[in-house]
Amino acid sequence: MNSISVRSLLVRGMIAGVIAGALALAVAYFLGESQVDAAIAIEEAHSHAAHGGGGGGEEEELVSRTMQATGGLATALLVFGVAVGGIAALVFTYALGRIGNFGPRATAALIAGAALLTVYVVPFLKYPANPPAVGNPDTIGKRTTLFFLMVALSLLLAVAAVIIGKRLAPALGNWNATIAAAAGFVLAIGLAYAFLPSFDEVGKDFPAGLLWKFRLSTLAVQTTFWAGFGLIFGYLTERLLVSGNGADARRVATPVG
């Protein structure tokens, strides 16, 4: 694999990540921030009531809410887009031509869809995102650790499912091997869900509708990011690898070994 080709794909992955991050930022700002504001209002009302209606106990914000909802959110999503876009581009350079007879656009779409499923949806179903005023502060460290453990398990099991599916394909055929590998993945994830601890820390007075809307908005942000990345990166890589914009880059489409 030519180093120039890898660098070209890496740059395109980061570009696609930034654009996808900007799309996700728009969804997060217009769809999710209103839910966060509503949750913060509930949290502040609880804090006010806990201090007997007085003003004691309030701390000055180091970063204003406006800055959190604009500059902070933009920085987080754009940096996330650059980093994840680069990683996904490296995965693409290995996967192209090795996971089936797919072109650049289809490969990019498959990688984006698999990333959304394994990195976010599977962990989300076990440990969904919580808005302010939900969750025990004493368990935040444990919950964060278990979420990232679920991410790692999901990724490892997905890689194992792909390897097993490829090894079963000669005996079972591509379709049956894919079904068997997917079933094994679902079974293993189900066992992880059953054995890993769960947390039910939603207060009885917290609006169920607000919680539902907040969690849907976080899912929408991730879906927007990965859908945007798959489409943009697929377009950029197809122009590079298929349209003749670099003879060296086309070598990536032919895996060695």
Summary of the structure (lengths in Angstrom):
residues: 257
radius of gyration: 21.7
end to end distance: 10.7
largest distance: 72.5
contacts: 767
relative contact order: 0.19
helix: 77%
strand: 0%
